[in-house]
């Protein structure tokens, strides 16, 4: 008797039969093989029950994985979250996470990476800075295929960076543009961004990353549904208000002033830091300049 393990012999036999089918589709050998009976077509009640079960499971995950928490449900099999979620073995087990894409970077995030047994990892390290956009975009193809492979195998995948706002969200948006998902198949960048923001509070790829996503959308779909200049002004407005909560003159800043500030201090590899300083200077003078 062969000492080869039964599992290995079974694989060898299966591969041999596959080769036989390709080379000799009418081989007498194949005619002697027992053919499995076709599975009966499920009736409507069975199909509806199965669909409701899938929907119930999705709804349950959606409510458990909070848009405000460390881990948020994006769509079937995909979560977006922070490094805190990735470090929590109990949380990963609770949601059945089998694959993780880690976008943190040692030089910027400083935290030691944690790897849990039974979870497969893909590292896509990049700093959260507009000047690192080209590096992030080089990860798009590999991360998209990793997500696709995870879903094909029935796994559940967490994409995370430090806070689940910029780097991780960019990876998920690239996937939605390339392959789509259960809720967003064939979606545009604008639709994907709106969907992701409904599922996770604070999603905001930095302007450099958004520029790469716009380029990807043009490459894949022939047009862009997000304008970088307007996205930059909206992001500057949100960032500025977040940084100066409660200061009355700063609350007067609006999109129009943000556009003007970006004209005076264009984006650079660090984002709109200079434009924020321009806005702050206008406000500390007593009031923003007349529109």
N, C-alpha and C positions, 0 to 999 in steps of 0.2 A: 504493500500500500504506500502511496506517496506520502512523504513527510510534509508536503506543502500544506499550509493551513487551508481549511475548507473555504474560508472567505476569499482567500487569494485565488484558489482554484475556480471558484464561482465567477470571479471577475474575469479570469483568463477565458473561461468558456463563453461568457457573455460577449467579450471583445472579439473572440473568434467567430461567433455567430453574426455579429455586426459586420465583420469583414466579409463573411460569406454572402450576406444579403447584398452588400454593395457590389461585389464582384460577380456574383452568380445569382441574380434575383429569381431565376427559375430552377434553382438547384433541387434535385430530388430529396436531398437531405432536409430542406426546409419544409417539404410537403409532409414529412413524417413527424414534424414537431407538433405537439398539441397546441392549438390556438386558444387563447383565453376567450371566454364568452364575453360578448359586448355587454357593458354595464347597462341596465335598464334605465331609460330616460325617467328622471324623477317627475312625479306629477306636480301640478301647480302648487298644491298645499305644501309639499315638501320644499319646493324652491322658495316659496314665500317665508316659510319657517326658518330656513337657512339664512335668508337675507336679513330677516329680523334679528336673528341671533348675532350676525356679524355687525349689524347696526347698533344693537344694544351694547356689544363689547366695545365698539368704537366710541359710543356716547359715554360709557363708563370711564374709559381711559381719558377722554376729553375733559371730564369733570374732575377726575383725580389729579391730572397733570395740569396745574393751574397756569393760566397766562401770566400770573404775577409771581409764580414760584421759581425755584431753581431748575425745574424741568417742565417743559410745555409740550403738549401733544400737537403735532403739525398735521399729519394725516396718517393713514393706515401704515403702521410699522416704523414711523419716523418721529423722533422727539428732538427738540432743540433746547439746550440748557447751558448752565454755568459749570465752572470747574467744581463747584460744591456738589452739584448733582453727580458728576462723574466720580467723585471721591466716595460717595455714599453707597456702599455695597448693598445695604438693605433696600435703598431706593431703586437701584438698578434691578435687583431681584424682584421687587414688587411689580415692576412694569415689564419684566421679562426681557430686559435688554441683553442682546447677544453680541452686538457689534458697537464699537465706539469710534468716532472720528474726533481726534484731539487736535485742535487748532492753536493750542497755547504754545508759547515760545519761551525757552529758558531765560533768554537775555532780557525779556520784557516782563514776563509774568513771575519769574523767580521761584515759583512753587515746584517742589519735587513731584514728578509724575507718579500717579498711583495706577497700578495695573491689577485688576481682579481676576482670579482664576475663573475659567469658563467663559471669558469675554474676549472676543477678537478685537484688536486695535489697529487703527491706521493713523499714523502721525502726519499732520499737514501743518507744520509749525510756521508761523508768520507773525510779525508784530502788527498791532492794530494802528497802522499809520498809513496815510494815503500814499506815501512814497514806496510802500511795500506792495502796492497793488499788482504789479507785474508778477511778483513772486507768488502771490495768492492765486492768480489766474492759472499758473502752471499746475496747480493742484486740482483744477476743476475737472479735468477728464478722469483722473484716478479716483477722486472722491465720488464722482457721479457713478462710475462703474462699481465702486465698493457699496454704495447705497443700493444700487440695482441688484447686485449679487445678494446682499443681505435680504432684500425683500423676496427675491426669487426662492430663497431657501427657507422662507417663512420666519425669518428672524425679525428682531426689533432693534433699531439702531438709534443711538444718541449722537448728535453732532454738538460739540461744545467748544467754547472758547473760555475766556475769563468770566464774562457776564451773560453770554448768549445773546449779544446785541449786534455785533458788527461782523467779526470773522466767521463765526458759526452760521449766522443768518445768510451771509454771502455764499457759503458752500451749499446751503439748502436751496437758495434762489437759483444758483447755477444748475442744480439737479432738476428743479422744476422747469427751467428753460430747455434743458436738453432732453429730458424724458417725461416730465409731467408726473402727476400723482393721482391718487384716487379722486381727490377733490379738485384738482387743478390740471387735468390732462390737456396739453396743448395750450397752456395759458401764456399770456404775454408777461413781460417783466412787471408791468404795473399791476396786473391781476395777481401775480405771484406775491408781490410785495404787500398788497392789500390783504391777501389771504394770511400771510405770515404775521402781519401786525394784528389781525384779529385773534390769532392763536397765541401770540406772545407779546406782552407789553414791552415797549422800549426798543423794538427792532429798528436798527438804524445803521446800515452799512456805511462806513466812512466814505467820503466823496471819491477817493481814489478807487476803492473797491466798486462803488456804484458805476464809475466810469468803465471799469472792466466788464461789468455785467451788461451795461448798455452796448458795449462793443460786441459781446457775445450774442446779445439779442439780435443785433443787426446781422451778424454772421449767420445765425441760424434761421431768422425769420425775415430778413430783408428790410426791417424798419425798427425804429426805437420808439417805445411808448412812454419812456421817461426822459425828460430833458435835464441834462446834468446841471445847467445853470440854475434852473428853478429848484431842483432837488437840493443843491448847495445852499440856496437862500433859505429854503424851508428848514434844513438841518441847522444852519447858523442860528435862525430864529429860536428853534427849540433848545439848542445848546445854550444860547445866551440867556433865555428866560430861566432855564434850569439853574444856571449859575448865579442869577441875581434875583432870587425869589423875594418878593416883598418890597423891593426898592421901586418907588413910584415912578421915577423918571425912566428907569430901565423898562418898566412895563409898557411904555409908550412906543418902544421899538416894534416895528412891524415888518412885513415882507419887503415893502418898498425901501425902507431904510437898510435892510439887509442886502438887497440888490446893490444899493449905492455903496455900501461898505465894501462889498466884494469887487466893485469897480475900482475903488481906491486902493484896496489891498487884496490882490488876487490870491487864489489858492496856491499853496506850495506843498512840499512833501509832508509838512506837518499839519496840513488842513487849513482851517480858517482862523488860526490863532491871531494873525495880524488883523483880520477883519473884526474879530471880537474886540481887540484893543481899540480899533477905530470907533466902534459903537460905544464902548465904555467911555472913551474920551468925549464923545458927543454928549453923552448923558451926564457926565460929571461937570460939564460946563453949565449945568442948570436945566437944560432941556435939549432934546435932539434938534438939529437944525430944521428949518422949515422945509416941508416936503415940496 
